[in-house]
Amino acid sequence: MNKDVFAVKGNIVFTPGPEGFTLHQESYLIVERGVVREICRSLPAEYAACRVEDYGDRLIIPGFVDLHTHASQFNQRGLGLDLQLLEWLNEYTFKEEARFAARDYAAAAYQAFAAEIVRQGTTRVVVFATIHKESSELLFNILARKGIGAYVGKVNMDRNCPDDLREETEQSLRDTEEIIRRWQDHPLVKPVITPRFAPTSTEKLLRGLGALAVRYNLPVQSHLSENQAEVRWVAELFPAQAEYHKVYDSFQLFGQTPTVMAHCIYLTAEAVQHMKMAQVMAVHCPDSNLNLASGIMPVRKMLAAGVPVGLGTDIGAGQSLFMPATIVSAIQLSKLYYVMQPECKPLTLSEAFYMATKGGGRFFGAVGSFEPGYSFDALIVDDRAEHARGRSLLERLQQFIYTGNAADIAERYIAGRKITV
Ligand SMILES: O=c1[nH]c(=O)c2nc[nH]c2[nH]1
């Protein structure tokens, strides 16, 4: 039997669409060359000789996709969260990110970050590093060695930030291009163009980054309309643009290549339509939005308009890397929003789970589901505690999402490979 084929056996749960879960009790999932081939109740004769990883009564669910977080803010989790965005950046975040000029500091922080996201069950991550070329490349290397699927962004900033984080524009673009050339063909860890946000970018920088995105056909990540003071500031800095998103769009950084924008709280109907038309993905980061008192993303309106939405932990404005906690926060925040605006129905568990798996996973391609052709990114959840006994698979999943933690995750697979914690 081909060594590239194996099967996992257990209780398989996933969301092919946001409207509900697909459940396969005590079934086999066949993996070939890292990709899901099929799910079946008994092992077909052609696979009789293949290795079976038998997980008994445990749950097998897709690995989580964290669509927005900052590896460089891992060490500052929980700090300064009585502040709002712009003060928090100045008082805490920029000071922390300046420390990544030192290679040893960056290596230790990024090792800790990578170990923690694996432990917490995240199998794919879209992540900000800092402006520093060397330490950003450390992050690429550390994630690649662990076998994690990632888009890593060397951050670009050339104004409105402390001197020790302000790049010379041409150098910033050269450093970015160097990293692109070295990493664009890596199978799992790839570069993403990362202007921090409009206020810390000159037009020249944005123009150069948009040109790189298009020339190398690379995805883009940034922040959009997170905080009201930020939105007003962007209007002052870019008076020629009628709206925040148009700043990015006018420099080919808004859907010309696959794009994720974090937060998206204060958008006009026109901006939402633009996102739908360009299929720009919105990343909902509920913990971050609560902590920095930023506001609530109108998720239901975005979904109804046809905007693709994923979820992000947004460390260090968010406090936890555990994606089920982000799923719960997104649902809870949608319920608060519903109380204020009853026409916006709360998110269901399957909708939020979908956002944290297949919904966000589309940024990586066929990721986040167990349909044939999808990358086998999976978690084995060992929830066989007293409270789970006699419950349905769906109830067990509900309890894991609402009350579980990293200790309940027995194994992790990424692209068919078992990843060690
Ligand atoms: O939550 C956030 N974290 C950041 O680091 C950041 N930078 C710009 N805007 C931001 N928002």
The ligand as a Gaussian input file, in Angstrom:
#p B3LYP/6-31G(d) Opt

LIG

0 1
 O       -5.635000      45.769000      16.709000
 C       -4.717000      46.350000      16.123000
 N       -3.418000      46.009000      16.364000
 C       -2.375000      46.616000      15.757000
 O       -1.219000      46.273000      15.993000
 C       -2.706000      47.659000      14.842000
 N       -1.971000      48.460000      14.075000
 C       -2.816000      49.249000      13.407000
 N       -4.094000      48.978000      13.735000
 C       -4.052000      47.981000      14.630000
 N       -5.032000      47.341000      15.273000

